[in-house]
Amino acid sequence: MTASDDHPATWTFLTHHARVLVEIARDPDIRLRDIAASIGITERAVQTIVADLHQAGYLTRERIGRRNRYKLDLDQHFRYPTEAGLPIRLLIAIFSDHDLQRPADS
């Protein structure tokens, strides 16, 4: 079964966990509700993903007033066996480079 123009494919190459990591890399002070709005999932789903990432050592949280500031450990490796030897820094670099190439008004 293939997607038509009326009904585009519903899968993507990046998981929600990867998308949350990228959003935090773009803005370490981002609010969970802003991540949720940006990637199109619920705030509760983002909370669960951030907890997963924190528990696995991919990020740390620092409380600043009523907000959190996140710090990624870019030397942590991907979890899937075929990519397990590669640091997540590579994924973040792809999207950092993309952000640098994006016109300022988009």
Order of alpha helices (4+ residues) and beta strands (2+ residues): alpha-alpha-alpha-beta-beta-alpha
